[in-house]
Amino acid sequence: MHTSGNTPLTRQWHSHKSQQHMRRFAAAFLVTASLCALTLSTNTNTAHAATTVQQNAPTAVQSLVTTVQSNQPNSASNEAVDYAADQNPQTKWYEGSGSVPSTDSPVYAIYTLSQAAPSIGYIITSANDSQERDPKNWTVLGSNDESAVSDPQGSAWTKLDSRSDVSFASRKLSKTFTISDTTAYRYYQLRVTADKGATNKFQIADWTLVGTLSGQSANLNADDTWQYWDTTDAKNAASDPTGGSEDRTSWTQLASLSNTAGWKSGSGSFGVKSTGSAATDGKDLGNGFVANTLLKRNLGTDGIVPAYFFRKAFTLTQDQLNSYGGLIASLSVDDTATVYVNGTQVTGFDDSTVTSNTTPLNYGGNSDPQSMLFSVPASLLKAGQNVIAVEVHQCNSSSSDAYFDMPALYYTSEYLSLPYTDSQQSATYASNAWPATSDGNNYFVDMLSGYTALGDHSEIWGGNSTLASGSALTAANDKKLVEINNTASDAQISKAITDANNSPAVTMYDSLGSTLGELYINAYNAGKLPKTSALVNTMITNGIDGHDAAKGVYTETRPYDRLGFTTSGGYIKAANIGYGFHNDSFPSGHTTAGYEVGTTLATLLPQLAPQILERASEYGNNRIVLGFHYPIDVIGGRMGGQSMVGYRWSDAQFRSLLIEAHQELETVLLGQCISSGAGSTLEACSSGASSTSEAVSTYTERLTYGLPQLTESKAATASEGFTVPTGAEDLLLTKYPNLSDNQRKQLIEQTALAAGYPLDNADVESSNWQRVNLSAALTASYTIDNNGDLHVGSGSDAGGDNGSGNDNGSGNDGGSGSGNGSTPGSNASTPGSGSQATKPSTGGNSSDASKSPTKGTAADADTKGSGASVKTGGAVVTANQGSRWVWALCALSVLALIALAVAGVIVVRRRRQ
């Protein structure tokens, strides 16, 4: 029986479906409209609070920020005030249309939190542009009065901290500051009353509040009870807590806690202020610093106590340790401070000249106690008893006061690495200047003096004269250059251009493999590696990079100026990059920077040192790929870069900074490997990196580029005439912490290149950097005899493959790959003695997250590129841009729903017909 489509039954069904259709449409419309309305309500100068705030996160307070307001918000741009709250140093808040910041007319930003919360401090990060725009003077204030938001200079605000004459020496530099007021506030204000250049163009990258939401329950120092030692006498070396031991820090270790003889017990804060008489020394140091426990200061005719020592034990269960990412603490001291956890130094303040527990210092000091934040990685903690210790030294033998307080020592669910303190960054280190040379020359000039011998070896060096068109190449240096340049693949050239335009700190991430490399570059760009960043960008090279001085002495002509381009009958194949630089070619400045960064990172991450060093060698090799430099220029750049890093490691005071960065880099990367599920070790997380044997082989080939030895030195052995240059053995410290200095020197000696290769100069000790094969030393097999001497070439493999790859093709040689635009082009070249292979690329060209062009030295100013954000491949979607996309999707969704509704009604009507 045939049934019509318009029976009472079907009409009832269609009516039911039409009602159901409209109900679903109405529900969908309401949900879509609600989401869009929510976006609108939180998009105008709003920093989105996380849905679930981690109570013990070190910046949990910052996560509560819901709205950012300002008198100069710059709302209609991608540099609006809400970018100050995003904890991303690649973005910034910039305003250039208002007045010059002043006390009467400040620039302010106000954070509104979803709930009141206390902050123990804050971080301010300078932005990417001119230093003249940085904040100089400011005050941080808090309030719980909603009306205070509309009255930024009103009486409802409480001053929490004030700073003046602050200077940010570099771009995207973070500095930490403390807040002693533990009141929970819902509104926080940053009130800037002066910028560096007294200009109306003001900027900051980030203002981040620091503090957990767990209160005193997370404060491991809630009782504030310490053991302390205040009887040190400068005239008695045995009066310190070690009894004059050679290991002056033994009192900071767990094993020393059982020895309490001479130690006192008291509650913080601790301090003393001279009143002219030891009997009446007081506790009030002024400006709100009042001691709870009085310290001894006056020793009568023996002067004053030169140093004080504090320590306390705290206990952690294994469950607690498993849930901790680290500790964060606030500290106030007068004058110096060095902080240790379980015997390992974690930070310091004005302590760069401290070498003794009893010897008085001699500098001006500060008028008031100084306050700072510091953090501790969980890797330094252990289940059971732990000890935190602080030594405080007087600035000089006539200091009138001393002070110590650590009001907050919070455990946190994740590790927040904090930047070096101002005093650490500005201290005068012994390694800030090279030792004097015997002839008075610049250190780099002496180190590279083997260059002058090349003039007698035309079979190696082709000279500086322009080569006549059609002339054959006869010098090995020229031939190798042309071979590498002419045979480079498009992928290699693309990567070489990326290297040329960016700092090696942000392009060499791919040496770590696809997963770990991505974790590194993300952490670097997000400001989570402030110590590592400070070292590789400024602190290693500060005052000791002499490559420009060497250029001025050796005045070598650029390859493309001397050999000409292939398009004009010459030898150099030009890439798509400017060749406008005609400054001196030897040594390569880019290569110097590449090896400085690569060698530093290799010492901070020794598990993957061979892979990092291979990438550093590629960074230098890419200068040859583009035709900017000869192989000998690159060899000279390696010597310069590695000599600087070795010299810094040889400086005991500067070494403490390197150790802190080593802890930072390993802790941050390992934490992210684990949380991402990529692996429980850094080696396991580094899949896709070169195998160790491949990395060592490639690196070693680029030490000489196969150039011949100078004829008079051909028979020289590896150890003949070789003296380990200053600091070379110290580059092995993190890889071989249990070897002695002499054993590490033996490793360097026995893995060194033979004598006589270009730039080797037996008459100059520093010239021996030409012969150091760091990658071989880091991976050599060795034994140690009964006399304690080390012998390379027998026993188990000391270096191993580090789990970083397999010899059977983890590098995937031969494929050029294509990129997703998320990171700098990384078509890795691995030239051997002939043609060059390529590895998979992740592609992309660099761009700054604030959408300004990357300001690298495109051709060769022989300095590091200044481009920093290298998340590439099209526009980077910022917070405001993301919101615009959300609005576009909202609009499209509403239109689609309306269209569906209309279509549904039409269908229903047709069926009713």
C-alpha positions in Angstrom: 0.0 0.0 0.0 1.4 3.4 -1.0 1.3 6.0 1.7 1.3 9.7 0.8 4.0 12.0 2.2 1.4 14.4 3.6 -0.7 12.2 5.9 -1.7 13.3 9.4 1.0 11.0 10.8 3.8 12.5 8.6 2.5 16.0 9.2 2.8 15.3 12.9 6.3 13.9 12.5 7.5 16.9 10.4 6.0 19.2 13.0 7.8 17.5 15.7 11.1 17.6 13.7 10.7 21.2 12.9 10.2 22.0 16.6 13.1 19.9 17.5 15.2 21.6 14.7 14.3 25.0 16.1 15.0 24.0 19.6 18.5 22.8 18.6 19.1 25.9 16.6 18.1 28.1 19.5 20.4 26.2 21.9 23.3 26.3 19.5 22.7 30.0 18.8 22.6 30.7 22.6 25.8 28.8 23.1 27.6 30.5 20.2 26.3 33.9 21.3 27.4 33.3 24.8 30.9 32.3 23.7 31.2 35.4 21.5 29.9 37.6 24.3 32.5 36.1 26.7 35.2 36.8 24.1 34.1 40.4 23.9 34.0 40.8 27.7 37.6 39.5 28.0 39.2 40.9 24.9 39.5 44.6 25.6 42.9 44.9 27.3 42.3 41.6 29.0 44.7 38.9 30.0 42.9 35.6 30.1 43.2 33.9 33.5 43.8 30.1 33.2 40.7 28.0 33.7 42.5 26.0 36.4 45.2 27.8 38.3 48.0 25.6 39.6 48.0 26.6 43.3 51.7 26.0 43.7 52.9 27.4 40.4 55.5 30.1 41.0 53.5 32.7 39.0 50.1 31.5 40.1 49.2 35.1 41.1 49.9 36.3 37.6 47.5 33.6 36.3 44.7 35.3 38.2 45.0 38.5 36.1 41.8 39.0 34.2 41.9 42.7 33.1 44.7 45.1 32.4 44.0 48.9 32.3 46.2 51.8 31.6 46.1 55.6 30.9 48.2 54.7 27.8 46.7 51.3 26.7 47.5 51.5 22.9 44.5 49.3 22.6 44.1 49.3 18.8 47.5 47.8 18.1 49.4 44.6 18.6 51.5 46.3 21.2 48.7 47.0 23.7 49.0 47.1 27.4 47.6 43.6 27.9 50.8 42.2 26.3 52.6 43.3 29.5 50.7 40.5 31.3 51.3 37.6 28.8 54.6 36.3 30.1 56.0 36.4 26.6 59.2 38.4 26.0 58.6 38.3 22.3 55.6 40.7 22.6 55.5 44.0 24.4 53.5 47.0 25.6 54.5 50.1 23.7 53.0 53.6 23.9 54.3 56.7 22.1 51.4 59.1 22.0 51.3 60.3 25.6 53.4 62.5 27.7 56.9 61.8 29.1 56.5 59.7 32.3 56.9 61.8 35.5 55.8 61.9 39.1 52.9 64.2 38.2 52.1 62.4 35.0 53.0 58.7 35.3 52.4 55.9 32.9 50.5 53.1 34.7 49.2 49.6 34.2 46.7 48.1 36.6 46.1 44.4 36.9 42.7 43.2 38.2 42.9 39.7 39.7 40.0 37.2 39.8 40.6 37.0 43.6 42.9 38.7 46.1 46.3 37.1 46.3 49.7 38.0 47.9 52.8 38.4 45.7 56.3 37.9 47.0 57.8 39.8 44.1 57.7 40.6 40.4 59.7 40.4 37.2 60.1 43.2 34.7 61.4 42.3 31.2 62.8 44.9 28.8 61.4 45.0 25.3 63.1 44.5 22.0 63.5 48.1 20.9 65.6 51.1 22.0 66.9 51.2 25.6 65.8 54.8 25.8 62.2 53.4 26.1 62.9 51.2 29.2 61.3 52.1 32.6 63.8 53.7 34.9 61.8 54.8 38.0 58.7 53.1 39.2 56.5 52.1 42.1 54.4 49.0 42.5 51.2 49.4 44.6 48.3 47.2 45.8 44.7 47.8 46.7 41.5 45.9 47.6 39.3 48.9 46.9 37.6 48.6 43.5 37.4 52.4 43.3 41.2 52.6 43.2 41.1 51.3 39.7 39.5 54.6 38.5 41.8 56.7 40.7 45.3 55.4 40.1 47.0 58.1 42.2 44.5 58.0 45.0 44.9 57.2 48.6 43.4 53.7 48.3 46.7 52.4 47.0 49.4 51.0 49.3 53.0 51.2 48.2 54.6 47.7 48.0 57.9 48.5 46.3 59.8 51.4 44.7 62.8 51.5 42.4 64.9 54.2 40.8 67.7 54.5 38.3 67.2 50.9 37.1 68.9 50.1 33.8 68.4 47.2 31.5 71.7 46.6 29.7 70.3 44.4 27.0 67.1 43.7 25.2 64.5 41.2 26.6 66.4 41.2 29.8 64.5 40.2 32.9 65.1 41.6 36.4 63.4 40.4 39.6 62.3 42.5 42.5 60.8 41.7 45.9 57.6 42.6 47.8 57.7 42.3 51.5 54.1 43.1 52.2 52.3 39.7 52.4 48.8 41.2 52.2 46.6 39.6 49.5 45.5 42.3 47.0 43.1 42.1 44.2 44.5 45.1 42.3 48.1 45.7 41.5 49.5 48.8 39.8 52.9 49.5 38.1 53.3 53.2 38.2 56.3 54.4 36.0 57.5 57.9 36.7 60.6 58.0 34.4 62.0 56.1 31.5 65.6 55.8 30.5 65.6 58.4 27.8 63.1 60.9 29.2 61.0 60.3 26.1 57.2 59.7 25.6 58.0 56.5 23.8 57.7 53.9 26.6 57.8 50.1 26.4 58.1 46.9 28.5 57.9 43.3 27.4 56.5 41.9 30.6 55.5 42.7 34.2 54.9 39.4 35.9 53.7 38.9 39.5 55.5 36.1 41.4 53.8 34.1 44.1 51.9 30.8 44.8 48.4 30.6 46.1 49.1 28.0 48.9 50.0 30.6 51.5 52.2 29.7 54.5 51.4 26.0 54.1 53.9 26.0 51.2 56.5 28.0 53.1 59.3 25.8 54.2 60.6 28.6 56.3 57.4 29.4 58.1 59.0 29.1 61.5 62.0 31.2 60.4 64.4 29.4 62.8 68.0 29.2 61.8 71.4 28.1 63.1 73.7 31.0 62.8 77.4 31.8 63.3 78.5 35.3 64.3 81.9 34.9 65.9 84.2 35.0 62.8 87.4 36.9 63.4 89.5 38.2 60.5 92.6 37.6 62.6 91.8 34.0 63.2 91.4 31.8 60.1 90.1 29.0 62.3 87.2 31.1 63.7 84.9 30.3 60.8 82.3 27.4 60.9 84.7 25.0 59.1 87.5 25.5 61.6 89.8 26.8 58.9 89.2 23.9 56.5 90.4 24.0 52.9 86.8 23.4 51.9 85.4 26.7 53.1 81.8 25.6 52.1 81.8 22.3 54.0 79.4 23.9 56.5 76.7 24.1 53.8 76.6 20.4 53.3 74.2 17.9 54.9 77.0 16.0 56.7 77.9 19.1 58.6 74.5 19.5 60.3 75.4 17.1 63.1 78.3 19.3 64.2 76.5 22.2 66.1 79.5 23.3 68.2 79.8 27.0 68.1 76.4 27.5 66.3 73.6 29.5 67.8 69.9 29.3 67.1 67.5 32.2 66.5 64.5 33.4 64.5 64.8 35.7 61.5 65.3 38.4 60.7 68.9 38.8 61.9 70.8 42.0 62.0 72.9 44.6 63.9 73.3 48.4 63.6 76.3 50.1 65.2 75.6 52.8 67.8 79.3 53.4 68.6 79.4 50.9 71.4 79.3 47.1 71.3 77.2 47.1 74.5 74.5 49.2 72.8 74.5 47.9 69.2 70.9 48.0 68.0 68.5 46.0 65.9 66.9 48.8 63.9 68.7 49.4 60.6 66.2 52.0 59.4 63.8 52.1 56.5 61.7 49.3 58.0 64.6 46.8 58.4 64.4 45.7 62.1 66.1 42.6 63.2 64.4 40.0 65.4 67.7 38.4 66.5 70.7 40.6 67.3 74.0 39.7 65.7 77.4 40.3 67.1 79.3 43.0 65.3 82.1 44.6 67.4 85.2 42.6 68.3 86.8 45.4 70.2 90.4 46.0 69.2 90.1 43.1 66.7 87.7 45.1 64.6 84.3 43.8 63.5 82.9 40.4 62.5 83.7 40.1 58.8 81.1 37.4 57.9 78.0 35.6 59.1 76.7 32.2 58.3 73.2 30.9 58.4 71.7 27.4 57.7 68.5 25.5 58.4 67.3 22.0 57.7 64.0 21.1 56.1 62.6 17.6 55.4 60.8 16.5 52.3 59.0 13.2 51.7 59.4 11.4 48.4 55.7 12.2 47.5 56.4 15.9 48.1 59.6 15.7 46.1 57.8 14.0 43.2 55.3 16.9 43.1 57.9 19.7 43.3 59.4 21.5 40.4 61.6 23.6 42.7 61.7 26.3 45.3 61.3 30.0 45.1 62.4 32.4 47.9 62.8 36.0 48.8 66.0 37.3 50.5 67.1 40.5 52.1 70.8 41.1 53.0 73.4 43.6 53.9 76.0 43.4 52.4 76.7 40.2 50.3 75.0 36.9 50.0 75.8 33.5 48.6 73.1 30.9 48.8 73.6 27.1 48.9 71.3 24.1 48.8 72.7 20.8 49.9 76.2 22.2 49.4 75.6 23.6 45.8 75.6 27.3 45.2 72.3 28.5 43.7 72.7 32.3 43.6 74.8 35.2 44.8 74.7 38.9 45.4 77.7 41.2 45.4 79.8 38.1 46.2 82.1 37.9 43.2 85.2 38.9 45.3 84.4 36.5 48.2 87.2 33.8 48.4 87.6 33.4 52.1 85.3 33.0 55.2 87.4 35.3 57.3 89.2 37.8 55.0 87.4 41.2 55.0 86.2 42.6 51.7 86.9 46.1 50.5 84.1 47.9 48.6 81.5 50.6 49.2 78.5 48.4 50.0 74.8 49.6 50.1 73.2 52.1 52.5 70.2 49.7 53.1 69.7 46.0 52.9 69.1 44.8 49.4 66.2 42.4 48.5 66.0 39.8 45.7 64.2 36.6 44.6 65.9 33.3 43.8 64.9 29.9 42.7 66.1 26.3 43.3 65.7 23.4 40.9 64.1 20.3 42.3 67.2 18.3 41.1 69.1 19.7 44.0 66.6 18.5 46.6 66.3 15.0 48.0 63.9 12.9 50.0 64.6 13.3 53.7 66.7 16.0 55.2 67.9 19.0 53.1 69.8 22.1 54.1 69.7 25.7 52.8 72.6 27.9 53.8 73.6 31.5 53.3 76.8 33.3 53.9 76.7 37.1 54.4 79.9 39.2 54.3 80.5 42.8 55.4 81.5 45.1 52.5 84.6 46.3 54.4 86.2 46.3 57.8 84.4 49.4 59.0 80.8 48.5 58.0 78.3 49.7 60.5 75.6 47.1 60.0 74.7 43.7 58.8 71.3 42.0 58.0 69.8 38.7 56.8 66.2 37.6 56.3 64.5 35.0 54.2 60.8 35.5 54.8 59.6 33.2 52.0 60.9 29.8 50.9 58.1 28.3 48.9 57.9 25.0 47.1 56.4 25.2 43.7 54.8 22.8 41.3 57.1 23.9 38.5 60.6 25.4 38.3 60.8 29.1 37.5 64.3 30.0 36.6 65.0 33.6 37.5 67.6 35.8 35.9 71.0 36.5 37.4 70.9 39.2 40.0 72.1 42.7 39.0 75.3 42.2 41.0 76.0 39.0 39.2 75.5 40.6 35.8 77.5 43.8 36.6 80.3 42.3 38.7 83.9 42.7 37.7 85.2 39.2 37.0 88.8 38.3 36.5 87.9 36.9 33.1 86.5 40.3 31.9 89.9 41.0 30.4 92.5 38.8 28.8 95.9 38.4 30.5 98.6 40.5 29.0 100.5 39.0 26.1 104.3 38.9 25.9 104.4 41.3 23.0 101.6 43.6 24.2 99.3 42.6 21.3 95.6 41.9 21.6 95.0 38.3 22.8 93.1 37.4 19.6 95.8 38.9 17.4 98.4 36.7 19.2 96.2 33.6 19.2 95.7 33.9 15.4 99.3 34.8 14.6 99.8 31.6 12.8 98.0 33.4 9.9 101.2 35.3 9.1 103.0 32.0 8.3 100.6 31.3 5.5 102.2 33.9 3.3 105.0 31.4 2.6 102.6 28.6 1.7 100.9 29.4 -1.6 99.9 25.8 -1.8 97.5 26.5 1.1 96.8 30.3 1.0 96.0 32.2 -2.2 97.0 35.6 -0.9 95.0 38.9 -1.0 95.3 39.9 -4.6 92.3 39.9 -6.9 92.4 36.8 -9.1 92.5 37.5 -12.8 89.5 36.3 -14.7 90.0 32.8 -16.0 92.9 32.1 -13.7 93.0 28.6 -12.2 92.8 28.0 -8.5 96.0 26.6 -6.9 95.6 27.2 -3.2 93.9 24.5 -1.1 92.0 27.2 0.9 90.5 28.6 -2.3 89.7 25.2 -3.7 87.8 24.1 -0.6 85.9 27.3 -0.5 84.7 27.0 -4.1 83.9 23.3 -3.7 81.6 23.9 -0.7 80.1 27.1 -2.1 79.5 25.7 -5.6 78.0 22.3 -4.6 75.7 23.6 -1.8 72.1 22.5 -2.2 69.2 24.9 -2.1 68.3 23.6 1.3 71.8 24.3 2.6 71.8 27.8 1.2 68.4 28.5 2.7 69.7 27.4 6.1 72.9 29.3 5.7 70.8 32.5 5.1 68.8 31.8 8.2 72.0 31.4 10.2 73.3 34.6 8.7 70.3 36.6 9.8 69.8 35.2 13.3 71.7 34.6 16.5 73.1 31.1 16.8 71.3 30.9 20.1 68.0 30.7 18.2 69.0 28.7 15.1 71.1 25.9 16.5 68.2 24.4 18.4 67.9 21.7 15.7 71.0 20.0 16.9 69.0 18.6 19.8 66.6 16.7 17.6 63.0 17.5 16.6 61.4 17.1 20.0 64.0 18.5 22.4 65.0 21.2 19.9 61.4 22.4 19.7 61.2 22.4 23.5 64.4 24.4 23.7 63.5 27.1 21.3 60.0 27.5 22.8 61.5 27.8 26.3 64.1 30.2 25.0 61.6 32.4 23.2 59.3 32.3 26.2 62.0 33.7 28.5 62.2 30.5 30.5 66.0 30.3 30.1 67.1 33.7 31.4 70.5 32.6 32.6 71.4 30.7 29.5 70.2 33.5 27.3 72.3 36.1 29.3 75.4 34.0 28.9 75.3 33.2 25.2 74.1 36.7 24.2 76.3 39.0 26.2 78.0 37.8 29.3 80.5 35.4 27.8 81.8 37.8 25.2 81.6 41.0 27.2 85.0 42.7 27.1 86.9 39.8 25.6 85.7 39.3 22.0 88.7 40.4 20.0 87.8 39.2 16.5 87.3 42.8 15.2 90.8 43.7 16.5 92.2 40.7 14.6 90.4 41.7 11.5 92.0 45.1 11.7 95.5 43.5 11.8 95.2 40.8 9.3 93.1 42.6 6.7 92.1 39.7 4.5 90.0 40.4 1.4 86.5 38.9 1.1 86.3 35.8 -1.2 83.7 37.4 -3.5 85.8 40.5 -3.8 88.9 38.5 -4.6 87.6 35.6 -6.6 84.5 37.2 -8.2 81.0 35.9 -8.8 80.2 33.1 -11.2 77.8 35.5 -13.0 80.8 37.6 -14.0 83.2 34.8 -14.8 84.4 34.3 -11.3 84.2 31.5 -8.8 81.6 32.4 -6.1 78.1 31.3 -6.6 75.9 34.1 -5.1 72.9 33.4 -2.9 69.8 35.5 -2.4 71.4 37.7 0.2 73.2 41.0 0.2 76.9 41.0 -0.4 77.5 44.7 0.4 80.0 44.1 3.2 83.6 44.5 2.2 85.2 44.5 5.7 88.1 42.2 6.5 87.4 38.5 6.2 89.8 36.9 8.8 88.6 35.7 11.2 84.9 35.1 10.7 82.9 37.0 13.2 79.7 34.9 12.6 81.8 31.8 13.2 83.2 33.3 16.4 79.7 33.8 17.6 78.5 30.4 16.5 81.3 28.6 18.4 80.9 30.8 21.4 77.2 29.9 21.7 77.7 26.3 20.6 80.5 25.6 23.0 78.7 27.3 25.9 75.6 25.2 25.2 77.7 22.0 24.9 79.1 22.6 28.4 75.7 23.4 29.8 74.1 20.3 28.2 77.0 17.8 28.1 74.7 14.8 27.3 74.3 16.2 23.8 77.6 18.1 23.4 78.8 16.3 20.3 75.6 17.1 18.5 75.7 20.8 19.6 79.3 21.1 18.5 78.5 19.6 15.1 75.8 22.3 14.7 78.2 25.0 15.8 80.6 23.8 13.1 77.8 23.9 10.6 77.0 27.5 11.6 80.6 28.4 10.7 80.5 26.2 7.6 77.5 28.1 6.3 79.7 31.2 6.0 81.6 29.2 3.3 78.4 28.0 1.8 77.4 31.6 1.2 80.9 32.6 -0.1 81.5 35.1 2.7 84.5 33.3 4.2 87.4 30.9 3.5 87.8 27.7 5.5 90.8 29.3 7.3 88.6 32.2 8.4 86.2 29.7 9.9 89.0 27.8 11.7 90.1 31.2 13.2 86.5 31.9 14.3 86.4 28.5 16.1 89.6 29.3 17.9 88.2 32.6 19.1 84.8 31.4 20.1 86.1 28.4 22.1 88.9 30.4 23.7 86.4 32.8 25.2 84.2 30.0 26.7 87.2 28.2 28.1 88.5 31.3 29.6 85.2 32.0 31.4 85.1 28.4 32.7 88.6 28.9 34.1 87.4 31.8 36.2 86.2 30.3 39.5 83.8 33.2 40.1 82.3 33.3 36.6 82.1 29.5 36.7 79.4 29.8 39.3 77.2 31.6 36.8 77.8 28.8 34.3 76.9 26.1 36.8 73.6 28.0 37.5 72.9 28.1 33.8 73.8 24.4 33.6 71.2 23.6 36.3 68.6 25.9 34.6 69.0 24.4 31.1 68.9 20.7 32.3 66.0 21.3 34.7 63.8 23.2 32.3 64.3 20.9 29.4 64.0 17.7 31.4 60.8 19.0 33.0 59.3 19.7 29.6 60.5 16.4 28.2 58.7 14.6 31.1 55.5 16.7 31.0 55.2 16.3 27.2 55.6 12.6 27.5 58.6 12.6 25.2 60.9 10.9 27.6 62.3 10.7 31.1 65.8 11.7 30.1 67.2 14.3 27.8 68.8 11.6 25.7 65.5 9.8 25.2 63.9 13.2 24.3 66.5 13.9 21.6 65.3 11.6 18.9 66.3 12.8 15.4 69.6 14.2 16.6 72.8 13.1 14.9 74.4 10.0 16.3 77.5 10.7 18.4 79.9 9.0 15.9 78.4 11.0 13.0 78.6 14.3 15.0 82.2 13.7 16.1 83.3 12.8 12.5 81.7 15.9 10.9 83.0 18.2 13.6 86.5 16.8 13.3 86.6 17.2 9.5 85.8 20.8 9.9 88.7 21.4 12.3 91.0 21.4 9.3 88.8 21.1 6.2 91.3 18.7 4.9 93.8 21.5 4.3 97.4 20.3 4.2 99.8 20.7 7.1 102.6 23.1 6.7 105.5 21.1 5.2 107.9 21.7 8.1 105.5 20.3 10.6 104.1 17.3 8.9 105.7 14.7 11.1 104.6 16.3 14.4 102.5 14.0 16.7 99.4 14.9 18.5 101.2 15.7 21.8 104.4 17.2 20.4 104.8 20.9 21.2 101.3 21.0 22.6 100.4 23.0 25.7 96.7 22.9 26.8 95.5 26.5 26.3 93.9 28.3 29.3 90.5 26.9 30.1 90.4 24.1 27.6 90.3 21.4 30.3 87.6 23.3 32.1 85.2 22.8 29.1 85.1 19.2 30.2 83.9 19.9 33.8 80.2 19.2 33.4 80.9 16.0 31.4 83.6 14.7 33.6 83.0 16.2 37.1 85.0 13.4 38.9 88.2 13.8 36.9 91.0 16.0 38.2 92.1 19.1 36.4 95.3 17.2 35.3 93.2 14.3 34.0 91.0 16.6 32.0 94.2 18.2 30.6 95.4 14.8 29.6 92.2 14.2 27.8 92.6 17.4 25.8 96.3 16.6 25.0 95.7 13.0 23.9 92.7 13.9 21.6 94.3 17.0 20.0 95.1 17.4 16.3 98.6 16.8 15.1 100.7 20.0 14.8 101.2 22.0 11.7 97.8 22.6 10.3 97.0 26.2 9.2 97.0 28.7 12.1 99.0 26.5 14.5 101.8 28.5 16.0 104.0 26.5 18.4 105.5 29.8 19.7 102.2 31.1 21.2 100.4 29.0 23.8 96.9 30.4 23.0 97.5 29.3 19.4 97.0 25.7 20.6 93.2 26.3 20.4 93.7 25.4 16.8 94.6 21.8 17.8 91.9 21.3 20.5 89.4 18.7 19.4 86.7 19.2 22.0 84.2 16.7 20.5 86.8 14.0 20.6 87.7 14.8 24.2 84.1 14.6 25.2 83.6 11.2 23.8 86.9 9.5 24.2 87.5 6.1 25.8 90.1 6.1 28.5 91.5 4.3 31.5 93.2 5.7 34.6 96.4 4.0 35.9 97.5 3.4 39.4 99.3 6.8 39.4 96.1 8.6 38.5 97.2 9.3 34.9 94.6 9.2 32.2 95.2 7.2 29.0 93.0 7.7 25.9 92.2 4.7 23.7 91.4 1.8 26.0 88.7 0.8 28.4 85.0 1.5 28.1 83.6 4.4 26.0 83.6 7.3 28.4 81.4 9.4 26.2 79.1 6.9 24.6 76.4 7.7 22.1 74.5 9.6 24.8 71.3 7.9 23.5 71.0 10.7 21.0 70.7 8.7 17.9 71.6 5.6 16.0 74.5 5.1 13.6 72.3 3.5 11.1 70.6 6.6 9.8 69.0 8.7 12.5 70.2 11.8 10.6 68.3 10.7 7.5 71.1 11.9 5.2 70.1 12.6 1.7 66.6 14.2 2.1 66.1 17.9 1.9 62.7 17.9 3.6 60.2 20.7 3.8 59.2 22.9 6.7 56.1 23.8 8.6 57.3 27.3 9.2 57.4 27.0 13.0 61.1 27.3 13.4 64.1 28.6 11.5 65.1 26.8 8.4 67.2 23.8 9.4 68.3 22.0 6.4 71.5 20.8 8.0 74.5 20.4 5.9 77.1 17.8 6.7 80.0 18.3 4.3 82.6 15.6 4.3 85.6 15.5 2.1 83.5 15.7 -1.1 79.9 16.5 -1.8 77.5 17.6 0.9 74.5 15.8 2.2 71.4 17.4 3.7 69.1 16.5 6.5 65.4 17.1 6.9 64.3 20.7 7.3 61.7 22.3 9.5 61.8 25.3 7.2 60.7 28.8 7.6 62.1 32.3 7.6 62.6 34.3 10.8 60.2 37.0 12.0 59.7 38.8 15.2 56.6 38.1 17.2 55.9 41.8 17.5 55.8 41.7 13.7 58.8 43.9 13.2 61.5 42.7 10.8 64.3 40.6 12.1 67.3 42.9 12.4 70.1 40.3 11.6 73.3 41.2 9.9 72.0 39.8 6.6 75.3 39.6 4.9 78.2 39.8 7.2 78.8 42.5 9.7 80.4 39.6 11.5 78.3 40.0 14.6 75.4 37.9 15.9 72.1 38.5 14.3 69.7 40.4 16.5 66.6 38.6 15.4 65.2 36.9 18.5 61.8 35.4 17.9 62.2 32.7 15.3 58.8 31.2 15.4 58.3 31.5 11.7 56.4 30.8 8.6 53.9 33.6 8.2 52.3 35.8 10.8 52.6 34.9 14.4 49.2 34.9 16.0 49.3 37.2 19.0 46.7 37.5 21.7 44.8 40.3 20.0 45.1 38.6 16.6 43.8 35.3 18.2 40.8 37.2 19.5 40.1 38.6 16.1 40.1 35.1 14.7 37.8 34.0 17.4 35.4 36.9 16.5 35.6 35.9 12.8 34.7 32.4 13.7 31.9 33.6 15.9 30.4 35.7 13.1 30.7 32.9 10.7 29.1 30.5 13.2 26.2 32.8 13.7 25.7 33.3 10.0 25.8 29.5 9.5 23.3 28.9 12.2 20.9 31.5 10.7 21.4 29.9 7.3 20.6 26.5 8.8 17.5 27.9 10.5 16.2 29.4 7.2 16.9 26.2 5.4 15.2 24.2 8.1 12.1 26.5 7.9 12.0 26.2 4.1 12.2 22.4 4.3 9.5 22.2 6.9 7.2 24.4 4.8 7.8 22.4 1.7 7.0 19.2 3.6 3.8 20.8 4.9 2.9 21.6 1.3 
